[in-house]
Amino acid sequence: MNNVDVVVVGAGQAGLSGAYHLRRAGYEPGTGFVVLDHSPAPGGAWQFRWPSLTYGKVHGMYDLPGMRLTGDDAPPERPSSEVIPAYFARYERAFDLRIVRPVHVTAVRDGDDGRLLVETSAGTWSARALINATGTWDRPFWPRYPGQETFRGRQLHTAQYPGPEAFAGQRVIVVGGGTSGVQHLLEIAEVAASTTWVTRRPPVFRSGPFGQDQGRAAVSLVEERVRRGLPPQSVVSVTGLPMTEAMERARARGVLNRLPMFDRITPDGVSWADGRTVAADVILWATGFRAAIDHLAPLRLREPGGGIAVEGTRAVRDPRVHLVGYGPSASTIGANRAGRAAVREIRALLDGALQPVGAGPGA
C-alpha cells in the first residue's frame, strides 16, 4: 500500500497541469502526490496521433502552466506526435513531477478513514483526494448499424488512423462531422479513388474570428450539461466547424458534399432506405470518443442522465474527486485552468475547510 495525499490519474495536459499546481502548493511528488500514467512514454494521447497531423494543423494547442512551447521547439511541418511528447517530457523533467508509468488504473473505491483506494496494475495507492485526468482517447466510440459484421472491406476508427497513404486508390466512406473527420476526409480525397462523407446531422460551418465571447458561450453550454449530470458534448457540436481555406477548396471540388447517415451496411458498402447505395473498400469511423471514467464506477458518481455531475471540477457526489479535462475543461487552455482550480479546492478539503464525504446527492 502506497500512501499519498493526492493521486493524479493521467499525464496528458490536464494531469500535468494538476501536478504542476500541486507542486506549487507544496505537495511533494512521491509523498504528497503521485501521477499515474498508463502510456508508455510522455505525451498523453498526442504520442498516438497520425503522422500527417503536423503541429501546424493542431487545433488550439495551449502552453502548459509555467513553461512555454516556443516556435523553435514546434516547427509547423513536424508531426504533433513528436512535438508535443517532446514538450511534455521536458516539462516533466523541469518540474520534477516523477510520473509513474506505465500503470493501468483498474478501480477507485472507498477505503478506510475517508480515504480512496486507487487499484492499479502496479499495486494500490491510498489517497485523501483524486484528480482524474484520463481524457477520452482510450474510449473510441463505434456506432452499431445493421449488417456491420457482413462488410467485406476494412473498418477502422480515428484512433487507428494511419494517415492518407493507406487509402490510395480505394473507395472510402468517412463517417463523422467533427474536426478529425473533416481532416481525414480532406487528406484521403487527395489519394483515394473516391470519398463519401456521411454525418448524422448537417454540419455547421463557421467563418470569421472565434473570439473570447464565443469561446465563453461555448464553454457555458458544455458546463451546463455536466452540471446536470449529462455526458459532455463534443466541442464541434457547440462551436461548429471552422471554415479554413483548405476546406473552401475542398468544398469547391465537391469533397464536402455530405450525405445523411446510411441505414444499413452491406458486404460491399452501405445503403439507405430509399434504395441508394454506395460501394466502399473502407469505412472510417470518425465518430469521436467518450470519457474514460469506467475505473470510477465503484464510487457511484454517475447521474441518471449518464454523466458525472460536476461543479467546477469537483464531482457533486464526492468532493474528494475532481475531474480535469472533462466537459468544459476538455480543451488545452481549459485543462490548465481546471488544474489550478482543482488543487485550490483539494487544499481546502485536506485542510478541513470542506467536508470529505457526504456533500452531494446519493452520498
WOWOKA-V105576 format. One record per residue. N is the residue number from 1. RES is the residue in one letter. SS is DSSP state (A for helix, B for strand, O for the rest). PHI is phi as a letter, one per 30 degrees, with the letter a starting at -180 (none if undefined). OMEGA is omega in whole degrees, -180 to 180 (NA if undefined). Layout:
n = (N:N)
res = (RES:RES)
ss = (SS:SS)
phi = (PHI:PHI)
omega = (OMEGA:OMEGA)
//
This chain:
n = (1:2:3:4:5:6:7:8:9:10:11:12:13:14:15:16:17:18:19:20:21:22:23:24:25:26:27:28:29:30:31:32:33:34:35:36:37:38:39:40:41:42:43:44:45:46:47:48:49:50:51:52:53:54:55:56:57:58:59:60:61:62:63:64:65:66:67:68:69:70:71:72:73:74:75:76:77:78:79:80:81:82:83:84:85:86:87:88:89:90:91:92:93:94:95:96:97:98:99:100:101:102:103:104:105:106:107:108:109:110:111:112:113:114:115:116:117:118:119:120:121:122:123:124:125:126:127:128:129:130:131:132:133:134:135:136:137:138:139:140:141:142:143:144:145:146:147:148:149:150:151:152:153:154:155:156:157:158:159:160:161:162:163:164:165:166:167:168:169:170:171:172:173:174:175:176:177:178:179:180:181:182:183:184:185:186:187:188:189:190:191:192:193:194:195:196:197:198:199:200:201:202:203:204:205:206:207:208:209:210:211:212:213:214:215:216:217:218:219:220:221:222:223:224:225:226:227:228:229:230:231:232:233:234:235:236:237:238:239:240:241:242:243:244:245:246:247:248:249:250:251:252:253:254:255:256:257:258:259:260:261:262:263:264:265:266:267:268:269:270:271:272:273:274:275:276:277:278:279:280:281:282:283:284:285:286:287:288:289:290:291:292:293:294:295:296:297:298:299:300:301:302:303:304:305:306:307:308:309:310:311:312:313:314:315:316:317:318:319:320:321:322:323:324:325:326:327:328:329:330:331:332:333:334:335:336:337:338:339:340:341:342:343:344:345:346:347:348:349:350:351:352:353:354:355:356:357:358:359:360:361:362:363)
res = (M:N:N:V:D:V:V:V:V:G:A:G:Q:A:G:L:S:G:A:Y:H:L:R:R:A:G:Y:E:P:G:T:G:F:V:V:L:D:H:S:P:A:P:G:G:A:W:Q:F:R:W:P:S:L:T:Y:G:K:V:H:G:M:Y:D:L:P:G:M:R:L:T:G:D:D:A:P:P:E:R:P:S:S:E:V:I:P:A:Y:F:A:R:Y:E:R:A:F:D:L:R:I:V:R:P:V:H:V:T:A:V:R:D:G:D:D:G:R:L:L:V:E:T:S:A:G:T:W:S:A:R:A:L:I:N:A:T:G:T:W:D:R:P:F:W:P:R:Y:P:G:Q:E:T:F:R:G:R:Q:L:H:T:A:Q:Y:P:G:P:E:A:F:A:G:Q:R:V:I:V:V:G:G:G:T:S:G:V:Q:H:L:L:E:I:A:E:V:A:A:S:T:T:W:V:T:R:R:P:P:V:F:R:S:G:P:F:G:Q:D:Q:G:R:A:A:V:S:L:V:E:E:R:V:R:R:G:L:P:P:Q:S:V:V:S:V:T:G:L:P:M:T:E:A:M:E:R:A:R:A:R:G:V:L:N:R:L:P:M:F:D:R:I:T:P:D:G:V:S:W:A:D:G:R:T:V:A:A:D:V:I:L:W:A:T:G:F:R:A:A:I:D:H:L:A:P:L:R:L:R:E:P:G:G:G:I:A:V:E:G:T:R:A:V:R:D:P:R:V:H:L:V:G:Y:G:P:S:A:S:T:I:G:A:N:R:A:G:R:A:A:V:R:E:I:R:A:L:L:D:G:A:L:Q:P:V:G:A:G:P:G:A)
ss = (O:B:B:O:O:B:B:B:B:O:O:O:A:A:A:A:A:A:A:A:A:A:A:A:O:O:O:O:B:O:O:O:B:B:B:B:O:O:O:O:O:O:O:A:A:A:A:A:O:O:O:O:O:B:A:A:A:O:O:O:O:O:O:B:O:O:B:O:O:O:A:A:A:O:O:O:O:O:B:A:A:A:A:A:A:A:A:A:A:A:A:A:A:A:O:O:O:O:O:B:O:O:O:O:B:B:B:B:B:B:O:A:A:A:O:B:B:B:B:B:O:O:B:B:B:B:B:O:B:B:B:B:O:O:O:O:O:O:O:B:O:O:O:O:O:O:O:A:A:A:O:O:O:B:B:B:B:A:A:A:O:O:O:A:A:A:A:O:O:O:B:B:B:B:B:O:O:O:A:A:A:A:A:A:A:A:A:A:A:O:O:O:O:B:B:B:B:B:B:O:O:O:O:O:B:B:O:O:O:O:O:A:A:A:A:A:A:A:A:A:A:A:A:A:A:A:A:O:O:B:O:O:O:O:O:A:A:A:A:O:B:B:O:O:A:A:A:A:A:A:A:A:O:O:O:O:O:B:B:B:O:O:O:B:B:B:O:O:B:B:B:O:O:O:O:O:B:B:B:O:O:B:B:B:B:O:O:O:B:O:O:O:O:A:A:A:A:A:A:O:O:B:O:O:O:B:O:B:O:B:B:O:O:B:B:O:O:B:B:B:B:B:B:O:O:O:A:A:A:O:O:A:A:A:A:A:A:A:A:A:A:A:A:A:A:A:A:A:A:A:O:O:O:O:O:O:O:O:O:O:O:O:O)
phi = (none:c:c:b:d:b:c:c:c:j:b:d:e:d:d:d:d:d:d:e:d:d:e:d:d:j:d:c:d:j:c:d:a:b:c:c:b:d:d:d:a:d:k:h:d:d:d:c:d:d:d:d:d:d:d:d:c:d:c:i:d:b:e:d:d:i:a:d:c:d:d:d:d:b:d:d:d:d:e:d:d:c:d:d:e:d:d:d:d:d:d:e:d:d:c:h:d:h:d:c:a:d:b:c:d:c:a:b:b:d:c:d:h:i:c:c:c:c:c:b:d:c:j:c:c:c:b:d:a:b:c:c:b:d:i:b:e:d:b:d:c:c:d:c:b:e:i:e:d:c:d:d:d:c:c:b:c:e:d:c:d:c:j:d:e:d:c:e:i:c:c:b:c:c:c:k:c:c:d:d:e:d:d:e:e:d:d:d:e:d:b:d:d:a:b:b:c:b:b:d:b:e:d:c:c:b:b:i:d:c:c:d:d:d:d:d:d:d:d:d:d:d:d:d:d:d:d:d:i:c:d:d:d:d:d:d:d:c:c:i:c:d:d:c:d:d:d:d:d:d:d:d:d:i:d:c:d:c:c:d:e:d:c:a:c:c:e:c:l:b:b:c:d:d:j:d:b:b:d:a:c:b:c:c:c:c:c:i:b:c:d:d:b:d:d:d:e:d:d:h:c:d:c:e:d:j:c:c:d:b:c:i:c:d:d:e:d:a:d:d:c:b:c:c:i:c:i:d:c:d:c:d:d:d:d:d:d:d:e:d:d:d:d:d:d:d:d:d:d:d:d:j:d:b:d:d:b:i:d:c:d:i:d)
omega = (177:-178:175:174:-174:169:173:-180:180:-178:167:-179:-177:-179:179:176:178:-180:179:-177:173:178:180:-180:175:178:-178:177:179:179:178:178:174:175:180:-177:-177:177:-177:-175:177:175:-179:-179:-178:-178:-179:-179:-177:-173:-177:175:-179:-178:179:179:-176:-177:169:174:-177:-178:169:-179:174:180:-180:170:-172:-180:179:-178:-173:176:-173:-178:-177:-180:177:179:173:-175:-171:174:178:178:179:179:176:-178:180:179:-175:-177:174:-175:173:179:177:-178:-10:-180:179:178:-177:-178:170:-177:179:173:179:174:176:-179:176:174:-180:-176:-174:176:-178:-180:-176:173:173:-174:176:180:-176:167:179:-176:-171:175:-174:-169:-177:180:176:-178:178:175:177:178:179:178:-175:-177:-179:-174:-176:179:-176:173:176:-178:175:-179:180:-174:-175:-172:-171:-175:-178:-176:-178:176:-177:175:-169:170:176:-179:176:-176:179:-178:180:180:179:177:177:-177:-178:179:-175:-179:180:-173:-174:173:176:174:175:-178:-176:178:179:-180:176:-180:177:180:175:177:-179:-175:175:-171:-176:-179:178:179:179:179:179:-180:-178:177:179:-179:-180:178:-177:176:180:178:176:178:-180:174:174:179:-176:-179:180:-179:-172:-179:177:-179:-180:178:179:179:176:179:180:179:179:180:180:-178:-177:173:-172:173:175:-178:175:-179:-175:172:-179:177:-175:-178:-179:180:178:-178:-180:177:179:177:173:177:-177:171:-175:166:179:-178:175:-168:171:-172:175:-179:-179:-174:-178:-179:178:-175:-179:-180:177:-177:-174:176:178:180:175:179:175:177:-175:171:-172:173:-172:174:-176:-177:-179:-176:175:-172:177:180:-180:-173:-180:178:-175:179:-177:170:-177:178:178:179:178:-179:-179:177:178:-179:-180:-179:178:180:179:177:179:179:-177:176:177:-179:177:175:-178:-180:171:-177:-173:179:177:-178:NA)
//
